[in-house]
């Protein structure tokens, strides 16, 4: 194990990098720490945490003593895990995972570590395979844990090292570790698979690890092939767009439904945004215009329009800007609104501009988003903006992105983009001395 780790981690890619090693005090992480201390002593630091669930201070002390003896930089954190899972309504295992990885990332950013090293091994991959199989996962879940994922490296998984091999190495090198008692209780599904199912399979099949290893390798290759196909479709049909500094993605329905198995592909495209219910997604093309579906974490929404579906964040970016003149407002990367203030002369009049009687405006003036209930009076008749939207069939997605010019008292002067709405009270006449004009964005 020493040789393969050394040849890999002293290569040109890693030789001068800084590593943060997550160590629990168990046999897996203590062996990782022992090996890294031998081959990269100067470039490693250790982080360990206490989740305040079991009596793990012995584990923490073991890790600290090893680091102190070998002059390794050491980080420690204690979490109130029960409080966190009560607040977030997560399982203990998921809550503990979120807490520790958030802390790891803080350390990495603060002290500029290049990589995080974790002690996931091949048995963890086997357990994950069975967990996801029982939960009805696709190939994306069955392929197992990634050996390298961005800045996280899992050395045991790179070399397909299993638990038995780790134990043999630990006994041979006389490495001391402390077992986590929670690993032997069958409260969690992972422990049931680890303690009950896998031992039986090992007895029944002499080449158990070889068979599973070959299967996972094939699944990984098949995943890569499928993923490349999905990414091609993503580039072609799941386009990125922007309106009013708001980013969104859209799929044009008529083109997309011609793809074979388009419903499942839609599910694969959207699962990244926490849309987990494939049955709901199957029905999205049949929804009425303007209907919405929200992601499981409520951070994103899909809106059904006439000829497309749109994915965007489930939040409205409020815009409220004071306007001085002349002024250039960036609506998005490609579109700008230019505001000018001039004396009333015919030579300024052009079709591409909107003109406002500046003399009667309660100044200063502002740009703002549409809000529910917005209206103005035209010849003593109340005009509701939402009724105009309905007339021009403006969907809920675009309503939030339509901008209005308003005065000091929030009176609407006109719209600035998408649909033309104008308050006749501010029409220019012969007596108008100053005019405000600007380009309208379609």
N, C-alpha and C positions, 0 to 999 in steps of 0.2 A: 504493500500500500504506500510505503514511503516513496518508492521510486516513481510510481505513476503520478503521485501528487507533486513531487519535486519537478519532474520533467514538464508538467503542465504549468505550474505556478511560477517557475523561474524562467519561463519563455519571455520573449521580447514584449509580449502583450501585457504581462502582469508584473514583471520584475521590479518596477519602481512605483507600483500602485500601493495605495493605503487600504487595508482591509479592516472592517469591523466584524468581529465574530460574535454571533449570538450563542451564548453558552448557558445551559440550564443546570449543569452538574450531573446530568445523566450520562450513560456510557457513550451515546452517539456524539454528543457535543464535546465531551472531555477528550475523546480520541481525536476529533477534528482539531481541538485546541492544542493537543500534544504534538500533532504532525505539523501544524502551522508554526508552532513555536520553534520546531527544529529547522524548518526550511526558510521562514520569513520573519524571524523574531522582531526585527526593527520596524517592520511595516505593519504590525498588527496591534489592534486594541480589542478589548472584550467588553461586551455589555451583557448584563444579567438582570433579571427582574423577579420580584416577588408579587404574586397575584393575591396574596392575603387570603388564600383558600385552604391550603394545607400547611403543615409545618415544614416549610421549605428553607428556613434559615440555615440549616445544615448544608444544603446545596449551595446557597449563596456564599457561605463561609468557605466551602471547599474551592469554589471558583476564585474567590478573593485571595485565598492563600496561595493558589497556583500562580496567579498574576503577580502577587507581591514577591514571591520567591524568584520569579523569572523576569521581574522588572517590566511587566506588561501594563500599559495604561488600562484602567478599569472604570466602567460606568455601572451604576446601580440605580434601580428605580423600584419603588413600592407602589402598587396600584390598589385602589378600592374597587375591586372587580364587581362585587355584588351590587354596589351603588350604581355602577355604570350599566350593568345588564338590566337593572330595574328601570333605569331611565330610558335606555334605548330599546328595551324589550327584545334583546338578543339572547341567544343561548350562552352558557358559560364559556364554551370553547370559542365561539365566534367573538364574544366580547373580549376575551383575553387576547385573541389574535389581533383584533383592531387596536387595542391598547398598546400592545408591544410594538407593532409595526409603525404606529404613529410616532412612538418614542424613538424607535430606530431611525426613522427618517429625519427627525429633529437633530439627532446626533450627527448623522451623515452630512446634513446641510451645514450645521454649525462648525464642524471640524474638518470639512472637505474630504471625507472618505470616498474612495472610488467605488468600493464594492461592499456589500453585506454578505457574509458567509453564514449559511444555516446548515443544520445537520440532518436534513431530510435524507432518508436512505431508500433503497429499493423496496423494502417491505412497506414503507409508507405509501409508495406508489401502488403497490398491490392492494393495500387497504382502501386507498382512494378509488381504485378501479371497482372494487366490490360495492363500496358505498354508493357510487354514482350509478352502477348497474342496478342496484336495488331501488334507486330513486328515479329510474327511467331515463337516464341521461343518454345523450347522443354520443357520437365519436369524440366530440369536443370535451366531454367529461371523462370518457373511458381511456383516453390516451395518457392520462396521468399528469403528474406535476412536472412543470418545465424544469430542466436542469439549470438553465440560465434564463432569467427573465429580467430584462433591462439591467439594473445594477445589483440584482440578487443572484448569487452563485451557490449551487448546491452540489458540492464536489462528489458526494457519494452517488448522486444520480447520474452525474457525467460518466462515471466508471461502473455504473450498475452494481454497486456494492451493497450487499444485504446485511441484515442484522447478525446472522451467524458469523460472517466474516469480521464484523466490528468487534464482537465478543472475543473471537480468537485473537485478534490484534491486541485488545485491551489486556487479556490474560498474559499474552506473550511479553508485552512491554511493562506489565505490572502497573497499569494505570488505575488509579482509584476513582470510583464514581459512587453516586448515591441514587438508588432507584426511586422513582416517583411512585408513591403508593396508589395514586389515582389511575395509573396504567393497568393495574390489576383488578380494578372494579369494573363490572360490566354494565355500568350505568349508561355509557355512551355506545352508539352503534359501532364506532371505530374499534373500541375495546372488545366488543363482542366478536367482531370479525378477527381481530388480532389474537384473542385468547381462545376462541372456540373453533372458528372455521378454518383458518390457515393451518393450525397444527394438524388437523385431520387430513387436509389436502397434502401436506408434506409427507405424512405417513403412507397415504395411498399412492402417491406418485414420487418415485425416486428422483426424477428429473424435474421436479415441480418448478424450481426457479428458472430452469432453461426454457420450459414451455411458456411460462408467463412472460419471461424476458422477450422471447421471440414474438409473442402475440403483441406485446406493448410496442415493440419496434415497428411491427407492421401497421399497427393502429396509428402510430405517429406519422409514418410515411403517407398513409391514406389521408390523415388529417391535413398534411401539407398540401396534397393534391387538391382536396376539396376546398381548402382555404384559398389557394391560388385562384380557383374558379370563382369563388364568392367575391374575392377582391376585384377580379375583372368586371363582374357585374356591378359591383359597388362603384367603380370608376365610371362605368358607362351610364348607369341608371340612377345612382344615388348622389346627385350633384349638390355641391355646396353653393349657397347663394347668400346674399346680404341685402337687407333693406334697412335704412335708417340706423346703421350701426348694429343691427340685430342679425346674428348669423342663424341660418336655418338650412335644412336639407330637404330636398323634395324628390318624389318619385312620380313620374308621369304614368298614369294608370294604363292607358291604351298600349303603350310600349311594354310595360313591365309584365302585364298578364299574359303576354305571348311567350314568356320564358317558361320552360318546363319546370314544374314543382315550384312555381313562384311564391306560393304561400309559405313554404318552409324557408325559402331564401329570404323572404321579408323578415321572418322570425330571426334568422341568423344576422341580418343587418341591424336589427333593432335590439337584440339581446344586450348589446354593449351599453344601451341606454336604460337598462332595467325593465324592458318589456318582456315579461316571462311567460305570459299566457298566450300560447300559440292559437288557441281556439278563438279568442277575442280578435287577434290579428287577422285571422282568416276572414272575418266578417267585415273588416274595415272598408273594403271596396264596395260593399253594399249599403253603407251608411248614407244618411242624408247629408247634403252639403252643410258644412259648418259644425258637424258633430265632432266631438273630441274623445280621445282615449288618453288616459294618463299612465305614466310609468309606475312601477310598483313602489318606487321611493318618492313619487309625486314631483320629481325634479324636471321631467320632460313631458311634453304632450304631443300627440299626433292630431292634426286637423284635416278632415276630409274636405277638399274643395271639388270643383266640378270635374276637372280633368287630372287632378294630382292629389297626393297626400303630402303633408308637410310635417316635418319634425322640427320642433323648436323647444327652447327652455320654457318651463312653466312659470315665467315671470315676465313682468313688463318693465322695461327700462324707461323710467320717467325722464322726460326732457322738459326743462323749463329754463330758457335762456333769454337774457335781456339783450335787446338789439340796439346797437348804435350804428351810425352810418358814416361812410360806406362800410358794409360788413359782408364777409364771406362765411357762410355756414356749410360745413361738410356734413352731408346727409349720409353718404357712405363713401367707399373708396373712389368711386367713379363719378358721383353726382354732387353738385354744389349749388347752393342758392346764393345769389348775389343780391344784396339790398342796396338801393341807391335813393338819395334824397335830392331832388332838384326843383328848380322853379318850374311852374306850369308852362311848358312850351310844346307845341305840336311835334317838334322834331324828335322828341323822345319816344313818341308813341310807336310801338311795334307789337306785332301779334304775339310774340313769344313772352311778353311781359304782362304782369298783372299790376294795375294802377289803383292806388288808394289815396283818398283825400286826406292829406296829412294834417290840414288845418283843424279838423274837428276831432282828432284822436286824443283821448285821455292818455297822455304820455307819462312814463315810458311804455314801450311795447315789448311783448315777449313772444317766444315760440313755445308751444306746449303740445303734449299728446292729446288725442281725443279722450274724453272721460264720459262715463255713463251719465246721462242727464244734460249734456251740453246742448245749448239752444241759443237762438237769438231772435230778435223781433224785426220783422220786415213789414212796413206799413201797418203797424200795430198788430200784426199776426205773428204768433209764436211759431217759430220754425224749429222743430226738433232735429238735431243732426242725425240721430239714429234712423228717423223716417227717411231721410235722404239716402242713407246707406242702404236701406231696404229697397228703395226705388232703383238704385244703381247696382243692386245685388253685390254689395261689398261684404265679404265674409268676415267672421270674427278675427281671423288671423290678420287681415289688413287694417281692421278698425284701430287696433292698438298702435299701428305704425303710421297712421295719418296725422300730420302735424297741422296746427292751426296758429294763426297770428292773432294775438289778443292784446287788448289795451290794459291800462293800469287797473281797471275795475273788472278785468276778466271778460269783457265783452268781446265776442268773436268778430273779427274783421273779415277773415277769409281762410280757406284752406291753402296749404302750400304744396300738396302732392297728391297723387293717385286720383282723387275725385274733386272736381271743381265746385267749391261752395263759396258764395260771395254774399256779403251783407250789403244790400243796396243803399243803406244809410251812408256808406262811405264812397259813393260814386263821385267821380270828378265832375265839376261843372265849370262854367266860365269864371266864376268868382274864386275858384280854388287858386291859392297862391303857391303852395308847395305840394308836390306829389311824391309819394313813396312808391317805388316800383321794384319789381323783382321777377325772376324767372320761375315758372311753375314746373314742377317735376311730375311727369306722368308715371 
